[in-house]
Amino acid sequence: MASLFMFSCIFIILSFSFNQFFFVTSTEFEVGGDHGWVVPKPKTDQMYNQWASKNRFNVDDTVHFKYKKDSVLVVSEEEYEKCHSAHPLFFSNNDDSVFKLDRPGLFYFISGVAGHCERGQKMIIKVLEPANPPQSANSNTTTTDSSNNIMAPISSPVIVSSFMVSFFGVLFL
């Protein structure tokens, strides 16, 4: 009975370790680093785009904006170019805003305070495609024989988990 309890404890610990090792977690980026979300100084009007280009953004990462007496808007490309939006996709003016990058592609950010965007307080973030993009249902199956029996593929984490259970099950019997 003690070996079963010990096996259960080891399995739980290894399962948590396994999940931390194989599953990517999201990252929170501090926009502008130590400077935060402020109007750039003259001649540094591309400050935020330069900052964004030095980072690699993935789906589910977040961007954290720290500012005082300002705002942050997520807008369309056209509104970004105009430095104005009547209906932003996202708006916050609470001095401490977090925005989740929930899809691959481009995100356009501007300040909502008049004149700030024109002086360079704007940014484009490119979110990368996932390393293993989800496949359609048709391409995610494998035919096992001519009678059209379908078998779904098994992911690597499932195979490794099964191996760990089998290995430790034999070890403690």
Residue pairs with C-beta under 8 A, 6 or more apart in sequence:
3 172
3 173
4 172
6 172
7 168
7 169
7 171
7 172
10 168
11 164
11 165
11 168
14 164
14 168
15 161
15 164
18 157
18 160
18 161
18 164
22 156
22 157
22 160
23 157
24 58
26 58
26 60
26 61
26 62
27 58
27 61
27 62
28 61
28 62
28 63
28 64
28 98
29 55
29 57
29 61
29 62
29 63
29 64
30 36
30 64
30 66
31 37
31 48
31 51
31 63
31 64
31 65
31 66
31 109
31 123
32 38
32 47
32 48
32 51
33 51
35 47
36 65
36 66
36 67
37 65
37 66
37 67
37 70
37 72
37 111
37 121
38 67
38 70
38 121
39 111
39 116
39 119
39 120
39 121
40 46
40 47
40 48
40 119
40 120
40 121
44 120
45 119
45 120
46 120
47 120
48 109
48 120
48 121
48 122
48 123
49 122
49 123
49 124
51 123
52 123
52 124
52 125
52 126
56 128
57 63
57 101
57 125
57 126
57 127
57 128
58 101
58 127
58 128
58 130
59 101
59 102
59 103
59 104
59 127
59 128
59 130
60 100
60 101
60 102
61 100
61 101
61 127
62 98
62 99
62 100
62 101
63 98
63 99
63 101
63 109
63 125
64 96
64 97
64 98
65 72
65 92
65 96
65 97
65 98
65 99
66 95
66 96
67 95
67 97
68 95
69 95
69 113
70 93
70 95
70 111
70 112
70 113
70 116
70 121
71 91
71 92
71 93
71 111
71 112
71 113
72 90
72 91
72 92
72 93
72 97
72 99
72 109
72 110
72 111
72 112
73 85
73 88
73 89
73 90
73 91
73 109
73 110
73 111
73 112
74 88
74 89
74 90
74 91
74 99
74 107
74 108
74 109
75 85
75 88
75 89
75 108
75 109
75 110
76 85
76 89
76 108
77 106
77 108
79 85
79 88
79 108
79 110
80 108
80 109
80 110
80 122
80 124
83 110
83 117
83 118
83 122
84 117
85 110
85 112
88 112
90 99
91 112
92 99
93 112
99 107
99 109
101 107
101 125
101 127
103 127
104 127
104 128
104 129
104 130
105 126
105 127
106 124
106 125
106 126
106 127
107 124
107 125
107 126
107 127
108 122
108 123
108 124
109 122
109 123
109 124
109 125
110 116
110 117
110 121
110 122
110 123
111 117
111 121
111 122
113 121
140 152
140 153
141 150
141 151
141 152
141 153
142 150
142 151
142 152
142 153
143 149
143 150
143 151
144 150
144 151
